Amino acid sequence: MRLLRSFLVIPCLLACVGIHAKHTTILSLPGDKDGMMMRLINADTKEVIDSLPVINGLIEFPSDKYEPCYVRIDAGEGNGSRGSFVLSDADIVHSVDKKEIEGGAILRTWTTKGGYNDVINSLADKINPLITRYYEIDGEERAKIGSELTALLVDEITAHRNDPVGYVLFVICSSWISLDMMEDILEKHPALGEYNSVQEIITERRDKEATQAGRRFVDFSVTYDGKEHRLSDAVGHGDYVLLDFWASWCGPCRAEMPIIKEAFGKYADSNFKVIGVTVWDEPELSMKAADQLELPWEVWVNAGKEVSDAYNVTSVPLLILFGPDGTILELGISADQILSTLEKHIPSAD
C-alpha cells in the first residue's frame, strides 16, 4: 500500500487557454538559463522525443506535435529532472512551485494543468482522504478502506485502459495490488500490456512470487575464469544452505560477515552450508574482499543480471535460507536475525 502515498504529491490542476495553436503546451522552467536545451523523454520507452530550448523561461509548443504519452523533462548532463506529466492534445501548463524549508533548502513541487492530468488529479482528490484514513487506523476498517481504494483504482485503470492515464495508474498501484489482479486487468485490457514498464513490472512480480518462502528454489549459474557454479548443485541435496548476496564495496555486507562466521561454526555438524554470491562488483575486488574477510565458505564471483533477476536482488546484502529439499525457508534475513532464523529451522543444532 505504500505507493498510494504517491497520490499525495500529484498536483492540482486548473484550466488553461491556448495561445498560438488549437491547444498549447507551456513548460515554465524558472531558474533555467535561456537557450538551455531540455529533453522531452517518453517515460515508458525512455526515448528522447525532442530537445527544446528555453526562451524567456518557457518552452512552448503545439500540444498535438507529439503522440499522447507520459513524459518527463530532463535537463541532461547531470542537471536533473524538471518533472513529469501526461502530454496530450490539450491546453497544458507545467510549472514549479518553490518553497523554502528548514535550513534554507528549497522544496520544488512540479504542477501540471490541463488535459489527462486533470483526470489523475481528480482521482487524487477522491482518494487522498481515504489514504489519510488508511494510515490512521488498523484492523478490519483498514482492510475495508484498502479494498475500497483498490476497487476505485482498478475501475479507473479500466476506464482509461486505452490512454496514458491507465498506464500511469497501473504503474502507481502495481506494487500493492496482487499479481493475480494485475494479470486479470491485462487479460481484459491487453493494450496496457504493450507498455514496456508494465511488462517489466509483471516480469518482476512473477519472479518475486516464484521466490517467496515455501516455494522451491529457482536455479541459476555463475561462471568466472572457466568455472561454472550452479545453485542446483548445492541446494536440494539434504543440506541447509544460507545464500548470501553481497559486494566488496557494501559496508553492511562486510558488517554481517562475523555473524555468518559464527553461524557457520555453530552449525558445522548440522548439514549446514554457506555460499556467497557477489553482484554488481568487479570479480577481482570480490576475491580480494573474500580473502581479507577470511571467508571459510565458497564465494561465487561475477554474478550477472540473470542471477540478480532470479531472486529480485535490488540491494545487498540479501540472505536466503534453503531447506534440505530445496524449499525457500526464509528470504531477506537481516543481520540480527541470522542466528535466530537458523535456530528456528535447524532442530539438530546444539
N, C-alpha and C positions, 0 to 999 in steps of 0.2 A: 504493500500500500504506500510505501514511502514516496514513490514518484508522483502520487497525487499532489504533493506539495508543489510540483512544477506549476500547477494552475494558479498558485498564489502570486506568481510573478508574471502571469500572462497579462499584457497591457489592456487597459480600457480603450475603447475605440470611439471615434466621432466621425461625422460625415466630412467630406472634402469636395471642393468644386474644382473640376478640371480647368486647365489654363489654355494650352495650345491645341490639344488633341481632344477627341471624344472623351477619353479618360487619360489621366496623367499620374505617373508615379514620381513622387518627390522624396528624395533622401536628404534629410537635413543633418549635416555632419559637423557641428560646431567644434572648433579647435583643430580641424584639419586644414592644412595649407591649400590654398587654391592651386590647381594644377596637379595635385596629388591624384594618382590613379587608384581607384577602388575596384576590386574584383567582385563581380556578381557570380556566386557559385551555387550550383544546384546541390542542395544539402543531401540528397539521396545518391546521386551518381558521382558527386564530388567534381563534376566537370565545371570548368570556368565558362560561364555563359557569355560574359563580356567583361571588358575592362573600361571603366568610365571615369572621366576627370571630374574633380570637384571644382565648381565655378561659383564664386561668391558664397562659399559654404554649403552649396547644394549640388546634388546630382538630379537631373530632371530628364525624363524620357516618356514617350507614349506607352501606356500600360499594355497595349496589345503588341508591343515589339517582340515579346518573348511568350513562349507557351506557359500556361499556368503551372506553377510549381512552388515548392517550399525552398526558399533561398536564404543564404547568409551572405553578409557583406564582409569582405576581408581586405585589410589594407596591405597585406603581403609583407614580406621581408621582416617578419617578427613583430610587426606593428599591431597585430591582434585583430579581433573581430569587431565589427561595428553593428552587431545584432543580426537578427533573422526575422523573416516574415513570409507570409504567403503572397506570392506575386500572381496577379490575375488582371483581366481587363476591367479595371475599376479605378476610381479615384483613390489613390493611396498616398498617405504621408507617413514616413518613417523617421523618427527623430529621437533625441536622447534628452532625458531629464537628469540634471546633475544636482547632487545634494551633498553638502559637506557633513561628514560624520566625525565621531570622536577621534582625536589625534590628528585632525586636519586632512584626513584622507577624503577622497571624492568618490561617492557612490553614484554610478551611472546606471540608469534604468532605461532601456530602449522601449519605446512605444510605437505602435503602428495603428493607423487609422484607415479603415475602409476595406471593402471587398470581403474576401473569405475570412480575413482576420476578425471581422465583426462577429462572424458565426462562432469562432473559437472563444471570443471574449464574452459573448452572450452566454455560452455554456459555462464559462468560468464564474459568471455572476450567479448561476444556478447552484453550482456545486461547492463554491467556497464556504458557504455557511455549513454545509454538510461535512466538509473536510475539517473545519474548526471543531465541530461537534464530535467527529470521529476520534480526534486525538484528545478530547477531554474526558471520554468515557471508556468503559471496558465491558467485557462480558457480552451478553446476548444483544444488548442495544447497539454495541459497536458492530457486531456481526450483521445486524439488521441494516445499519447505515451503510456498511461496506457493500452489502448485496444491492442496496438501492443505488449506490454510486456506480457499481459495476454495470447494472442494468441500464442506467442512464447513458453511460459512455458507449456501451455496445449498441444501443439504439442509435446514438449519434454517428458512430462509425458506419453503421448500416445505411443511415440516411445519406451519408456523404461518401459512399463506397467508390464513386466514380470521379471524385475530385480530390484535390490535395488535402482538404480538411480531414477526410477519412484516414489518410496516411499519417498525418500529424498526430491525430488522436490515438491511432493504433500504436505508434511508437511510444507515446507518452505513457499509456497504460499497460504496455506489454510486459513489464517486469512484475506485475502483481496479479494480472488475470491468469487463469490456468492455461496450460498448453492445450488441453482439450478444447477450451473455449476459443483460443486463437485459431486452432485448426478448423473448428466449426465455422468461424467467421470467414476464413479463407476459402473453405469449401463452398460456402454460399455466395461469396463475392470474390471470385478469383482475380479480378482486376487489382485488388490490393496486394496480391501475391507477386505482382510484377515489379514491385519496388525492390531495389537491391537491399535496402535496410530491413525490410520486412523479411526477406529471405534469410538474411544474416541472423535476425532475431529468432526466427523459427529454428534454424540450424543450431544456434547456441542453446536454445531451450531444450531441444531434443537431446543434445549431447549432455546437458546438465541433468535431465531426467534419467538418462541412461547410467549416470554415475552417482545416483543417490544411495544412501545407506540401505542395504537389503538387496541391492542389485549385484549381479555377477560382474567381475572386473571387465574393463574394456582394454583390449590388448594394444600395445604399441611397441615400436622398436627404436633403439638409439644406436647409431653407428658412428664410430670415430676411429681413425687410424687403423682401418681394416678390420675392426672388431664390431660385431653386432650383438646387442643385448635385447632380448625380447622379454616383456613383462610376463608373458605366458610361460616362460622357462623358470620363473622364480615364484609365481603366485599360483595357488590352486594345487599344490603338491604336498599338503599336510603341514605347512608352516604358517605361523602368524607372520605377516610381512608389514613393516612400517615403511611406507614410501615417503621420502622427504624431497619435495621440490624446493630448490634453493639456488642462490647465485653468490659468487665470490664477493660482489660489491654490497650485498644485503646485510646490514648490521643486525637486524632481528634474526636472520638466518644463522649467523655466527653465534649470537647470544643463546640460541636454543641448543646448540651442539653439546654442551656439558650435560644437559638434562637427558638428551638422547643417549649419550655415552653411559650415563647412569642406568638408564633402562636397558641398554644393550648388555651391560654387565649383569644386571639383576636377573634378566630373563635368558641368560646364555644357555641354560639347560632346559628351556621350555619350548623348543621348536620355534624360536623367535629369530627373525632376520630384519635387518635394516638395509634399505637401498636408497642411496642419494641420487637424485637426477638434477643436473644443473640446466637451467633455462636462461635465455637472454644473456648469455655470458660467453666470453672467449674461452675456448677449451683449455688453453694454456694457463689462464688465470684460475679456472676452476680447479685444475690439477694442483696448481701451486697452493691454493687455499686449502685443499683437502690434505696436503702434506703438512702445511703449517698447523692445521687444526688437529692433526694426527687422528684422522677418522679411521676406525678399525673395520669399517664395512665397505661394501662395493659402492663406488661412485661412477655413475654413467654421465659422461660429459657430452656437450654439444647437442642436446635435445632440441629439436626443431618445432615448428608450428603445429605439426601433426600431433606431437606429444602434448603440448600445452592445450590444444583444442580438445583432445580426448577427455581431459579432466577439467576443462573450463578454468585453466590456471590463468587468473588475471592479476595475481600478485603473489609474492613469495615472502616468507615461507608458506608452503601448503603441505600439511601432513595428512596421509591417508592410511588407515589400518585395514588390512585384508585378513579374513579368516582362513583357516586351513583349506577350505573348499573353494576359495577364490571369491567369496562374498565380501562386498564392501561393508565393513562393520562401522567405521566412523570416517567422516571426511571433514577437513577443516579443523583439526585438533590444534588448539592453542598451546603454547609452551607450558603454561601452568596446568594443562590438562593431560599432558603426556602420561605421567605415571599413573594417575587415577584412571585414565582410559584403559591402560594396559591391565591394571588390577581388575577392572570390570570384566574384561574379556578373556583373560588368560588364567583360568582357575588353578592351574598346576604350579603357578609361581609361589615362591616362599613369601 
